[in-house]
């Protein structure tokens, strides 16, 4: 009997011992969740009260005799802490969760370490006193409403690791006077810079393929915009209500290869704006809306070489193939608490997603894609001998396993060039597939493949 009681007592202790390595604990004013086996910890909300003053998060903590690495700041960990003025984030932190610092109205500056690879939706939204932010080179996406309504933000440096600036990322940051978009960015999402009334000029790099709905709408102080030749789609109202706009520099050479809406510049008083375009395309611009509505259309200055701003050789390769999500719908969303939506297109076999939470990407990243293209593209001999060149527009699907299927020529140039464009796309190695709600999905893309002699 005594032996059985001892055994029962030991068994009762087992859950207590196990929970010592997985639970919630407050140490020196910061609350942590200790993950399984006690090796890692994540910063969470306080059990009671709110964080305030200057918070310094340590890289490690000691808990129950075990050293735990602080690896993440979870969703809403510091959210709605109006007394929080500054935060020091250690190099051990790899992710900052959704709305982690949202509504911290007295937070003035944050330096995010290079260890952070992911910043969640709305992480700093409504931080109305935030004046500066450092985004590390490890971050690849500026997600939905990340800096939404940061009214005091005056400057931000977007690193050249970022490939997409997403829905309302900098919406209503009206103190933002300048922004440098690196040539790694491929998509500028819906309302990404909408209502940034302090911006005076925007130069979109020659890597961007898609400019979303209301991307720069209502930027009242904007006087100059530069649109590169790499763009394949400009969604409605992208530059609407930019009432001070005086000059638009558009380097798109072939408008037939670009999908654009008539309302791109709605309510921007185009009759007082000068459009600068490639000389060879001048007459085409004069005949097509909305371009024909500009008060003056003139050729670009021959000395103003857009592509000279970066390595010409690399840009030529990068421009040969530009990939983008083919968004089937542009649903208007607002506020921090809205969830990102994705449209789904039914076909005979399975669903093809038009907008995803995580974009598909080429294995090894952009540099690996550039290397692949430089080696894979073979200029057809007959086309080269006859001086044939141009841009072939293809669509294709990236399957759930990353393979390429359903490659189609949407707009061809020459049978030999069309065939080569299809071959290069079809021969690509497997991509990392797009994801929606954490699940791999079939994602539809378009790719303009440019052949130059």
KOLKOL-643834 format. One line per field, with one value per residue (C-alpha): x, y, z; residue in three letters; residue number from 1; chain. Coordinates in steps of 0.001 Angstrom, whole numbers, plus 500000, padded with zeros to 6 digits. Each point is the difference from the previous one (the first is absolute). Layout:
// KOLKOL-643834
px X / ...
py Y / ...
pz Z / ...
aa ala / ...
i NUM / ...
ch A / ...
This chain:
// KOLKOL-643834
px 500000 / 502798 / 501840 / 496872 / 499549 / 503597 / 499497 / 496774 / 501759 / 502790 / 497444 / 498197 / 503283 / 500762 / 497630 / 501403 / 503580 / 499035 / 498147 / 503093 / 501389 / 496912 / 498089 / 499706 / 502321 / 500821 / 503663 / 501176 / 496818 / 499785 / 497658 / 501180 / 498525 / 502482 / 499839 / 500226 / 503177 / 500891 / 502528 / 498148 / 497784 / 497715 / 498906 / 496262 / 497476 / 500299 / 497726 / 498671 / 500655 / 501795 / 503599 / 501291 / 503171 / 503200 / 499955 / 503236 / 499360 / 502884 / 501332 / 499773 / 498208 / 500588 / 496957 / 499938 / 503757 / 499836 / 501317 / 497289 / 500594 / 497456 / 499050 / 496756 / 497570 / 496538 / 496790 / 498812 / 502720 / 500389 / 496784 / 498058 / 502709 / 499693 / 502775 / 502635 / 502664 / 502845 / 500871 / 503391 / 499685 / 502903 / 501696 / 498492 / 496494 / 499022 / 496381 / 497703 / 496365 / 496839 / 499135 / 502874 / 500381 / 496715 / 498480 / 503122 / 499338 / 503096 / 502530 / 502433 / 502659 / 500784 / 503121 / 499271 / 503058 / 501292 / 498858 / 496339 / 498734 / 496266 / 497938 / 496291 / 497010 / 499381 / 503035 / 500465 / 496612 / 498592 / 503326 / 499240 / 503185 / 502407 / 502483 / 502538 / 500341 / 502911 / 499002 / 502732 / 501227 / 498590 / 496385 / 498490 / 496464 / 498478 / 496704 / 496444 / 499524 / 503465 / 500406 / 496351 / 499220 / 503470 / 499331 / 503439 / 502166 / 502352 / 502462 / 500337 / 502636 / 498654 / 502819 / 500798 / 498819 / 496343 / 498057 / 496500 / 498450 / 496511 / 496483 / 499995 / 503561 / 500645 / 496430 / 499499 / 503616 / 499514 / 503297 / 501970 / 501804 / 502079 / 500186 / 502635 / 498597 / 502829 / 500288 / 499202 / 496315 / 497696 / 496541 / 498552 / 496696 / 496597 / 500132 / 503629 / 500833 / 496508 / 499442 / 503738 / 499478 / 503595 / 501523 / 501162 / 501542 / 499978 / 502386 / 498777 / 502951 / 500491 / 499057 / 496371 / 497466 / 496766 / 498679 / 496842 / 496624 / 500339 / 503744 / 500869 / 496478 / 499349 / 503692 / 499161 / 503629 / 501233 / 501380 / 502102 / 499572 / 502309 / 498550 / 502488 / 499868 / 499768 / 496371 / 497443 / 496903 / 498780 / 496708 / 497212 / 500487 / 503695 / 500823 / 496529 / 499446 / 503671 / 498942 / 503502 / 501414 / 502001 / 502177 / 499650 / 503029 / 498789 / 502623 / 497568 / 500985 / 497166 / 496577 / 498509 / 501943 / 498559 / 496625 / 498802 / 496691 / 498645 / 499640 / 503675 / 500294 / 496384 / 499509 / 503684 / 499436 / 501906 / 499334 / 502697 / 502423 / 502800 / 500507 / 503546 / 500129 / 502421 / 500301 / 499218 / 496688 / 498919 / 497145 / 498659 / 499751 / 498136 / 497312 / 499416 / 498130 / 500824 / 503338 / 498361 / 498327 / 503237 / 500268 / 503379 / 501721 / 503699 / 502885 / 502308 / 503299 / 502547 / 502501 / 497606 / 500753 / 497815 / 501945 / 503312 / 499096 / 501063 / 502201 / 498867 / 501054 / 498138 / 496910 / 499922 / 499883 / 497472 / 497749 / 500097 / 497546 / 497808 / 497652 / 496914 / 496864 / 497069 / 497418 / 496502 / 498349 / 500924 / 497774 / 500053 / 500935 / 500608 / 501150 / 502365 / 497626 / 498969 / 501312 / 501678 / 497741 / 500882 / 497945 / 499681 / 499391 / 498298 / 501342 / 499503 / 502563 / 500422 / 500110 / 502482 / 500547 / 500312 / 501392 / 501961 / 501267 / 503491 / 501258 / 501625 / 503719 / 502793 / 502379 / 503003 / 498223 / 500310 / 503755 / 499504 / 497180 / 502241 / 502733 / 497540 / 498629 / 503450 / 500920 / 496668 / 498843 / 501253 / 499279 / 498506 / 502519 / 497469 / 498514 / 503471 / 501022 / 496820 / 500312 / 496774 / 499597 / 497220 / 498116 / 498048 / 497256 / 499381 / 497743 / 500654 / 499000 / 502282 / 498608 / 499746 / 503245 / 501758 / 500010 / 499035 / 496940 / 497551 / 502526 / 498182 / 501034 / 497625 / 501708 / 502610 / 502703 / 501330 / 499370 / 503636 / 500158 / 496608 / 501165 / 503252 / 498165 / 497714 / 502954 / 501963 / 497002 / 499017 / 503601 / 500287 / 500765 / 497294 / 499077 / 499025 / 496200 / 497711 / 498059 / 496562 / 499196 / 503143 / 499044 / 501788 / 497764 / 500092 / 500966 / 499584 / 502802 / 500821 / 503484 / 501083 / 503158 / 501999 / 502325 / 502590 / 502726
py 500000 / 502384 / 499173 / 500772 / 503369 / 500981 / 499052 / 502011 / 503036 / 499771 / 499765 / 503076 / 501934 / 499173 / 502602 / 502636 / 499265 / 500028 / 503320 / 501611 / 499910 / 501345 / 502867 / 503728 / 501862 / 503640 / 500907 / 503559 / 501600 / 498037 / 497067 / 496928 / 496815 / 497165 / 497649 / 496204 / 498585 / 503412 / 500982 / 502976 / 502772 / 502529 / 503398 / 500194 / 502329 / 500709 / 497950 / 503250 / 503628 / 501415 / 500510 / 503562 / 502087 / 498625 / 496248 / 498065 / 496418 / 497676 / 497436 / 497231 / 499358 / 497479 / 497957 / 497017 / 499620 / 499962 / 502733 / 500898 / 501983 / 502777 / 499310 / 501843 / 502749 / 498529 / 501467 / 503084 / 499562 / 503789 / 501049 / 502922 / 500972 / 503822 / 500485 / 498091 / 502439 / 497802 / 496350 / 498332 / 496736 / 497512 / 498161 / 496732 / 501013 / 498543 / 501078 / 502846 / 498958 / 501555 / 503323 / 499438 / 503753 / 501284 / 503070 / 500772 / 503702 / 501262 / 497676 / 502280 / 497769 / 496330 / 498277 / 496533 / 497681 / 498036 / 496758 / 500853 / 498406 / 500530 / 503006 / 499253 / 501895 / 503275 / 499510 / 503773 / 501223 / 503079 / 500798 / 503670 / 501323 / 497707 / 502230 / 497507 / 496293 / 497788 / 496976 / 497347 / 498341 / 496699 / 501109 / 499159 / 501413 / 503189 / 498380 / 501326 / 503147 / 499579 / 503778 / 500948 / 503535 / 500656 / 503722 / 501173 / 497676 / 502273 / 497548 / 496305 / 498034 / 496966 / 497444 / 498340 / 496654 / 501084 / 498681 / 501242 / 503027 / 498843 / 501231 / 503362 / 499393 / 503761 / 501269 / 503568 / 500510 / 503654 / 501194 / 497729 / 502385 / 497572 / 496300 / 497968 / 496816 / 497520 / 498155 / 496712 / 500963 / 498339 / 500955 / 503111 / 498999 / 501577 / 503387 / 499312 / 503742 / 501437 / 503324 / 500597 / 503708 / 500936 / 498090 / 502306 / 497557 / 496252 / 498038 / 496461 / 497681 / 498010 / 496761 / 500742 / 498167 / 500797 / 503256 / 499327 / 501662 / 503439 / 499340 / 503735 / 501437 / 503306 / 500884 / 503697 / 501223 / 497679 / 501986 / 497420 / 496280 / 497666 / 496773 / 497409 / 497822 / 496861 / 500708 / 497604 / 501060 / 503251 / 499583 / 502610 / 503206 / 499235 / 503736 / 501464 / 503369 / 500969 / 503596 / 501583 / 497647 / 501922 / 497359 / 496275 / 498216 / 496788 / 497669 / 497358 / 499411 / 497726 / 500832 / 496883 / 497894 / 501843 / 499542 / 503372 / 501590 / 503307 / 501359 / 499756 / 503797 / 500771 / 503497 / 500876 / 503000 / 498494 / 503049 / 501767 / 497049 / 499157 / 496377 / 499028 / 496821 / 498112 / 501862 / 496890 / 499557 / 503650 / 499631 / 496883 / 501838 / 502848 / 497581 / 497896 / 500954 / 500938 / 501101 / 502098 / 502131 / 501632 / 503701 / 499526 / 496849 / 500350 / 497615 / 499027 / 501809 / 497815 / 500682 / 498664 / 496266 / 498315 / 496766 / 501764 / 500411 / 496413 / 497292 / 499862 / 496438 / 498648 / 502102 / 498747 / 496419 / 500821 / 501713 / 497032 / 498221 / 501757 / 497952 / 501230 / 498727 / 500224 / 501515 / 499071 / 502455 / 503172 / 500055 / 503280 / 499440 / 502384 / 499987 / 497807 / 497194 / 499060 / 496705 / 499808 / 498438 / 497872 / 499304 / 496448 / 499113 / 496700 / 497855 / 496436 / 498435 / 502091 / 503511 / 502582 / 502739 / 503563 / 501557 / 498168 / 500621 / 498802 / 500526 / 497117 / 500520 / 498554 / 497714 / 502026 / 503325 / 502720 / 499531 / 496302 / 500849 / 502515 / 497385 / 497443 / 502388 / 501122 / 496379 / 498628 / 502547 / 499136 / 502608 / 498212 / 500176 / 500935 / 502790 / 501334 / 499974 / 501861 / 502552 / 498875 / 501108 / 500913 / 498932 / 496745 / 499949 / 496570 / 498736 / 496885 / 498234 / 499118 / 496754 / 499012 / 498025 / 502975 / 498568 / 502106 / 499234 / 501487 / 502312 / 502135 / 502866 / 502901 / 502364 / 498761 / 501676 / 497316 / 496227 / 499220 / 502515 / 498872 / 496378 / 500872 / 502014 / 497027 / 497612 / 502098 / 500343 / 496338 / 498887 / 501955 / 497924 / 499644 / 503197 / 500305 / 500083 / 502830 / 499583 / 501074 / 499636 / 497897 / 497505 / 499612 / 501050 / 500243 / 503585 / 501615 / 502259 / 501971 / 500462 / 502478 / 498565 / 502644 / 499105 / 502668 / 500032
pz 500000 / 500977 / 496765 / 497971 / 501741 / 499211 / 496342 / 499873 / 501489 / 497372 / 497214 / 501341 / 499895 / 496354 / 498447 / 502354 / 498940 / 496305 / 500279 / 501480 / 496485 / 498257 / 501540 / 500604 / 502349 / 500793 / 500472 / 500747 / 498722 / 496723 / 499496 / 498065 / 498704 / 500526 / 497053 / 500095 / 501575 / 501368 / 497328 / 498517 / 501329 / 498360 / 501302 / 500708 / 501623 / 503692 / 502228 / 501434 / 499186 / 496962 / 498967 / 500383 / 499858 / 498447 / 499482 / 499398 / 498937 / 500918 / 497510 / 502611 / 503270 / 502762 / 500918 / 502318 / 499624 / 496192 / 497669 / 497465 / 496794 / 499413 / 496381 / 499289 / 500950 / 499586 / 498633 / 501932 / 502655 / 500498 / 498282 / 501519 / 502489 / 499846 / 502586 / 498016 / 498701 / 498693 / 499449 / 499546 / 498084 / 500292 / 497127 / 501181 / 498849 / 496632 / 499651 / 501042 / 500076 / 498620 / 501700 / 502436 / 500684 / 498547 / 501653 / 502068 / 499572 / 501862 / 498365 / 498126 / 498439 / 499490 / 498712 / 498727 / 500077 / 497004 / 501592 / 499290 / 496791 / 500428 / 501098 / 500317 / 498630 / 501806 / 502259 / 500470 / 498799 / 501722 / 501711 / 499468 / 501675 / 498141 / 498121 / 498653 / 499406 / 498951 / 497921 / 499726 / 496799 / 501212 / 499417 / 496589 / 500352 / 501369 / 500888 / 500170 / 502125 / 501590 / 500475 / 499523 / 501219 / 501436 / 499778 / 501231 / 497888 / 498039 / 498496 / 499378 / 498144 / 498190 / 499609 / 496688 / 501354 / 499817 / 496999 / 500812 / 501710 / 500835 / 500767 / 501838 / 501222 / 500388 / 499753 / 501290 / 501061 / 499132 / 501528 / 497678 / 497631 / 497971 / 499340 / 498163 / 498515 / 499287 / 496716 / 501739 / 500321 / 497471 / 501262 / 501624 / 501542 / 500405 / 501764 / 500990 / 500139 / 499761 / 501829 / 500495 / 499369 / 500875 / 497084 / 497211 / 497543 / 499431 / 497814 / 499506 / 499294 / 496838 / 501744 / 500871 / 497842 / 501814 / 501494 / 501999 / 500482 / 501668 / 500482 / 500125 / 500068 / 501734 / 500328 / 499795 / 500069 / 497267 / 497053 / 498136 / 499256 / 498075 / 498574 / 498660 / 496911 / 502172 / 500983 / 498521 / 501955 / 501540 / 501861 / 500085 / 502036 / 500651 / 499858 / 500445 / 501729 / 499790 / 499413 / 499962 / 497382 / 497388 / 498308 / 499304 / 498517 / 498409 / 498503 / 498753 / 496384 / 498898 / 501454 / 498388 / 502514 / 503000 / 501649 / 501282 / 500974 / 498697 / 503544 / 500995 / 500373 / 500859 / 501515 / 499561 / 497687 / 497079 / 497850 / 502041 / 499988 / 497556 / 498963 / 498959 / 497866 / 497715 / 496702 / 497933 / 501840 / 500037 / 497520 / 501714 / 503330 / 498295 / 498801 / 503136 / 503143 / 502707 / 498518 / 497301 / 502707 / 501126 / 499220 / 498350 / 498706 / 499209 / 499270 / 502831 / 500126 / 498215 / 502775 / 502631 / 499890 / 502592 / 500065 / 500600 / 503658 / 500634 / 498506 / 496368 / 499417 / 503032 / 499267 / 496406 / 501256 / 502723 / 497506 / 497626 / 502271 / 502555 / 502137 / 501822 / 501652 / 497639 / 502368 / 498894 / 502361 / 501819 / 503058 / 501900 / 503625 / 502867 / 503596 / 501916 / 500812 / 496461 / 498692 / 496616 / 497422 / 496995 / 496940 / 498722 / 496396 / 499267 / 497166 / 498832 / 502338 / 503142 / 501344 / 498771 / 502559 / 498737 / 503198 / 502674 / 503523 / 499081 / 496472 / 498124 / 499569 / 497910 / 501977 / 501084 / 499526 / 497337 / 499466 / 499239 / 497578 / 498232 / 499673 / 498655 / 497374 / 498863 / 499321 / 498785 / 497402 / 496489 / 497351 / 496948 / 497136 / 497318 / 502109 / 500790 / 496329 / 499027 / 502803 / 501697 / 503620 / 502420 / 503091 / 500244 / 502655 / 501536 / 502751 / 502055 / 503198 / 502895 / 501390 / 503669 / 499695 / 498342 / 496477 / 496964 / 497882 / 497515 / 498289 / 497426 / 497723 / 500616 / 497597 / 497545 / 497937 / 497660 / 499951 / 500837 / 502870 / 501313 / 500035 / 501787 / 502662 / 500672 / 500118 / 502520 / 502327 / 499727 / 500690 / 503249 / 503105 / 502610 / 501858 / 503628 / 499553 / 501035 / 503221 / 501137 / 503696 / 500396 / 497271 / 496647 / 497097 / 496213 / 499089 / 496600 / 498736 / 496888 / 498630 / 497333 / 498401 / 498148 / 497140 / 499137 / 497379
aa unk / unk / unk / unk / unk / unk / unk / unk / unk / unk / unk / unk / unk / unk / unk / unk / unk / unk / unk / unk / unk / unk / unk / unk / unk / unk / unk / unk / unk / unk / unk / unk / unk / unk / unk / unk / unk / unk / unk / unk / unk / unk / unk / unk / unk / unk / unk / unk / unk / unk / unk / unk / unk / unk / unk / unk / unk / unk / unk / unk / unk / unk / unk / unk / unk / unk / unk / unk / unk / unk / unk / unk / unk / unk / unk / unk / unk / unk / unk / unk / unk / unk / unk / unk / unk / unk / unk / unk / unk / unk / unk / unk / unk / unk / unk / unk / unk / unk / unk / unk / unk / unk / unk / unk / unk / unk / unk / unk / unk / unk / unk / unk / unk / unk / unk / unk / unk / unk / unk / unk / unk / unk / unk / unk / unk / unk / unk / unk / unk / unk / unk / unk / unk / unk / unk / unk / unk / unk / unk / unk / unk / unk / unk / unk / unk / unk / unk / unk / unk / unk / unk / unk / unk / unk / unk / unk / unk / unk / unk / unk / unk / unk / unk / unk / unk / unk / unk / unk / unk / unk / unk / unk / unk / unk / unk / unk / unk / unk / unk / unk / unk / unk / unk / unk / unk / unk / unk / unk / unk / unk / unk / unk / unk / unk / unk / unk / unk / unk / unk / unk / unk / unk / unk / unk / unk / unk / unk / unk / unk / unk / unk / unk / unk / unk / unk / unk / unk / unk / unk / unk / unk / unk / unk / unk / unk / unk / unk / unk / unk / unk / unk / unk / unk / unk / unk / unk / unk / unk / unk / unk / unk / unk / unk / unk / unk / unk / unk / unk / unk / unk / unk / unk / unk / unk / unk / unk / unk / unk / unk / unk / unk / unk / unk / unk / unk / unk / unk / unk / unk / unk / unk / unk / unk / unk / unk / unk / unk / unk / unk / unk / unk / unk / unk / unk / unk / unk / unk / unk / unk / unk / unk / unk / unk / unk / unk / unk / unk / unk / unk / unk / unk / unk / unk / unk / unk / unk / unk / unk / unk / unk / unk / unk / unk / unk / unk / unk / unk / unk / unk / unk / unk / unk / unk / unk / unk / unk / unk / unk / unk / unk / unk / unk / unk / unk / unk / unk / unk / unk / unk / unk / unk / unk / unk / unk / unk / unk / unk / unk / unk / unk / unk / unk / unk / unk / unk / unk / unk / unk / unk / unk / unk / unk / unk / unk / unk / unk / unk / unk / unk / unk / unk / unk / unk / unk / unk / unk / unk / unk / unk / unk / unk / unk / unk / unk / unk / unk / unk / unk / unk / unk / unk / unk / unk / unk / unk / unk / unk / unk / unk / unk / unk / unk / unk / unk / unk / unk / unk / unk / unk / unk / unk / unk / unk / unk / unk / unk / unk / unk / unk / unk / unk / unk / unk / unk / unk / unk / unk / unk / unk / unk / unk / unk / unk / unk / unk / unk / unk / unk / unk / unk / unk / unk / unk / unk / unk / unk / unk / unk / unk / unk / unk / unk / unk
i 1 / 2 / 3 / 4 / 5 / 6 / 7 / 8 / 9 / 10 / 11 / 12 / 13 / 14 / 15 / 16 / 17 / 18 / 19 / 20 / 21 / 22 / 23 / 24 / 25 / 26 / 27 / 28 / 29 / 30 / 31 / 32 / 33 / 34 / 35 / 36 / 37 / 38 / 39 / 40 / 41 / 42 / 43 / 44 / 45 / 46 / 47 / 48 / 49 / 50 / 51 / 52 / 53 / 54 / 55 / 56 / 57 / 58 / 59 / 60 / 61 / 62 / 63 / 64 / 65 / 66 / 67 / 68 / 69 / 70 / 71 / 72 / 73 / 74 / 75 / 76 / 77 / 78 / 79 / 80 / 81 / 82 / 83 / 84 / 85 / 86 / 87 / 88 / 89 / 90 / 91 / 92 / 93 / 94 / 95 / 96 / 97 / 98 / 99 / 100 / 101 / 102 / 103 / 104 / 105 / 106 / 107 / 108 / 109 / 110 / 111 / 112 / 113 / 114 / 115 / 116 / 117 / 118 / 119 / 120 / 121 / 122 / 123 / 124 / 125 / 126 / 127 / 128 / 129 / 130 / 131 / 132 / 133 / 134 / 135 / 136 / 137 / 138 / 139 / 140 / 141 / 142 / 143 / 144 / 145 / 146 / 147 / 148 / 149 / 150 / 151 / 152 / 153 / 154 / 155 / 156 / 157 / 158 / 159 / 160 / 161 / 162 / 163 / 164 / 165 / 166 / 167 / 168 / 169 / 170 / 171 / 172 / 173 / 174 / 175 / 176 / 177 / 178 / 179 / 180 / 181 / 182 / 183 / 184 / 185 / 186 / 187 / 188 / 189 / 190 / 191 / 192 / 193 / 194 / 195 / 196 / 197 / 198 / 199 / 200 / 201 / 202 / 203 / 204 / 205 / 206 / 207 / 208 / 209 / 210 / 211 / 212 / 213 / 214 / 215 / 216 / 217 / 218 / 219 / 220 / 221 / 222 / 223 / 224 / 225 / 226 / 227 / 228 / 229 / 230 / 231 / 232 / 233 / 234 / 235 / 236 / 237 / 238 / 239 / 240 / 241 / 242 / 243 / 244 / 245 / 246 / 247 / 248 / 249 / 250 / 251 / 252 / 253 / 254 / 255 / 256 / 257 / 258 / 259 / 260 / 261 / 262 / 263 / 264 / 265 / 266 / 267 / 268 / 269 / 270 / 271 / 272 / 273 / 274 / 275 / 276 / 277 / 278 / 279 / 280 / 281 / 282 / 283 / 284 / 285 / 286 / 287 / 288 / 289 / 290 / 291 / 292 / 293 / 294 / 295 / 296 / 297 / 298 / 299 / 300 / 301 / 302 / 303 / 304 / 305 / 306 / 307 / 308 / 309 / 310 / 311 / 312 / 313 / 314 / 315 / 316 / 317 / 318 / 319 / 320 / 321 / 322 / 323 / 324 / 325 / 326 / 327 / 328 / 329 / 330 / 331 / 332 / 333 / 334 / 335 / 336 / 337 / 338 / 339 / 340 / 341 / 342 / 343 / 344 / 345 / 346 / 347 / 348 / 349 / 350 / 351 / 352 / 353 / 354 / 355 / 356 / 357 / 358 / 359 / 360 / 361 / 362 / 363 / 364 / 365 / 366 / 367 / 368 / 369 / 370 / 371 / 372 / 373 / 374 / 375 / 376 / 377 / 378 / 379 / 380 / 381 / 382 / 383 / 384 / 385 / 386 / 387 / 388 / 389 / 390 / 391 / 392 / 393 / 394 / 395 / 396 / 397 / 398 / 399 / 400 / 401 / 402 / 403 / 404 / 405 / 406 / 407 / 408 / 409 / 410 / 411 / 412 / 413 / 414 / 415 / 416 / 417 / 418 / 419 / 420 / 421 / 422 / 423 / 424 / 425 / 426 / 427 / 428 / 429 / 430 / 431 / 432 / 433 / 434 / 435 / 436 / 437 / 438 / 439 / 440 / 441 / 442 / 443 / 444 / 445 / 446 / 447 / 448 / 449 / 450 / 451 / 452 / 453
ch A / A / A / A / A / A / A / A / A / A / A / A / A / A / A / A / A / A / A / A / A / A / A / A / A / A / A / A / A / A / A / A / A / A / A / A / A / A / A / A / A / A / A / A / A / A / A / A / A / A / A / A / A / A / A / A / A / A / A / A / A / A / A / A / A / A / A / A / A / A / A / A / A / A / A / A / A / A / A / A / A / A / A / A / A / A / A / A / A / A / A / A / A / A / A / A / A / A / A / A / A / A / A / A / A / A / A / A / A / A / A / A / A / A / A / A / A / A / A / A / A / A / A / A / A / A / A / A / A / A / A / A / A / A / A / A / A / A / A / A / A / A / A / A / A / A / A / A / A / A / A / A / A / A / A / A / A / A / A / A / A / A / A / A / A / A / A / A / A / A / A / A / A / A / A / A / A / A / A / A / A / A / A / A / A / A / A / A / A / A / A / A / A / A / A / A / A / A / A / A / A / A / A / A / A / A / A / A / A / A / A / A / A / A / A / A / A / A / A / A / A / A / A / A / A / A / A / A / A / A / A / A / A / A / A / A / A / A / A / A / A / A / A / A / A / A / A / A / A / A / A / A / A / A / A / A / A / A / A / A / A / A / A / A / A / A / A / A / A / A / A / A / A / A / A / A / A / A / A / A / A / A / A / A / A / A / A / A / A / A / A / A / A / A / A / A / A / A / A / A / A / A / A / A / A / A / A / A / A / A / A / A / A / A / A / A / A / A / A / A / A / A / A / A / A / A / A / A / A / A / A / A / A / A / A / A / A / A / A / A / A / A / A / A / A / A / A / A / A / A / A / A / A / A / A / A / A / A / A / A / A / A / A / A / A / A / A / A / A / A / A / A / A / A / A / A / A / A / A / A / A / A / A / A / A / A / A / A / A / A / A / A / A / A / A / A / A / A / A / A / A / A / A / A / A / A / A / A / A / A / A / A / A / A / A / A / A / A / A / A / A / A / A / A / A / A / A / A / A / A / A / A / A / A / A / A / A / A / A / A / A / A / A / A / A / A / A / A / A / A / A / A / A
